[in-house]
């Protein structure tokens, strides 16, 4: 199952990237994330590792597989219930602000794929809510 959602934010790509790349800030805008951290040392890029902790689902370790500093961070979940799932944050300039895209391609067993057909709308609604929360946080910051 693939989900690709974007939002326009009245803030510079550099400011948004600086917030997203910290990873620890994910707890501020991603529902259910109780802790997020990079587990490797800087400089960050391809091969860097991190983990997100979800209040109901536990730990989700990941590894960065694509990196374009200031624009794109893509990772794959190495283990857990989401093993093999790929996701990314992408930030592009747009009309004096930015367009932020969240993408995920879930790798799921057959039964979970069937369940996700019915859950897709709820997941998209949650991602849109997360993006709106990110927008609110970013637009409150000084340029």
Residue pairs with C-beta under 8 A, 6 or more apart in sequence:
1 105
1 106
1 108
1 113
1 116
1 117
1 120
2 103
2 104
2 105
2 106
3 102
3 103
3 104
3 106
3 120
3 123
3 124
3 127
4 101
4 102
4 103
5 101
5 102
5 103
5 124
5 127
5 128
5 131
6 99
6 100
6 101
6 102
6 131
7 99
7 100
7 128
7 131
7 132
7 134
7 135
8 94
8 95
8 97
8 98
8 99
8 135
9 16
9 97
9 98
9 99
9 100
9 134
9 135
9 138
9 139
10 96
10 97
10 139
11 97
11 98
11 138
11 139
11 141
11 143
12 93
12 97
12 98
12 143
13 70
13 71
13 91
13 92
13 93
13 98
14 70
15 138
15 141
15 143
16 91
16 98
16 100
16 138
17 70
17 71
17 91
19 25
19 137
19 138
20 73
20 89
20 91
20 100
21 44
21 73
23 36
23 37
23 38
23 50
24 36
24 37
24 38
25 36
26 33
26 36
26 52
27 33
27 34
27 35
27 36
28 133
28 137
29 130
29 133
29 134
29 137
30 36
30 52
30 130
31 126
31 129
31 130
31 133
32 54
32 55
32 56
32 57
33 52
33 53
33 54
33 55
34 53
34 54
34 55
35 52
35 53
36 50
36 51
36 52
36 53
37 50
37 51
38 44
38 48
38 49
38 50
39 49
39 50
39 51
39 61
40 47
40 48
40 49
40 50
44 64
44 67
45 64
45 67
45 69
46 64
46 65
46 66
46 67
47 63
47 64
48 63
48 64
48 67
49 61
49 62
49 63
49 64
49 78
50 61
50 62
50 64
50 75
51 59
51 60
51 61
51 62
52 59
52 60
52 62
53 59
53 60
54 60
57 80
57 81
58 80
59 80
60 77
60 80
60 81
60 82
61 77
61 78
61 79
61 80
62 75
62 76
62 77
62 78
63 75
63 76
63 78
64 73
64 74
64 75
65 74
65 75
65 76
65 86
66 72
66 73
66 74
66 88
67 73
67 74
70 91
71 90
71 91
71 92
72 88
72 89
72 90
72 91
73 88
73 89
74 86
74 87
74 88
75 86
75 87
75 88
76 84
76 85
76 86
77 83
77 84
77 85
77 86
77 87
82 106
82 107
83 107
84 107
85 104
85 105
85 106
85 107
86 104
86 105
86 107
87 102
87 103
87 104
87 105
88 101
88 102
88 103
89 100
89 101
89 102
90 100
90 101
90 103
91 98
91 99
91 100
91 101
92 98
92 99
92 101
93 99
100 131
100 134
100 135
102 127
102 130
102 131
104 127
106 116
108 116
116 123
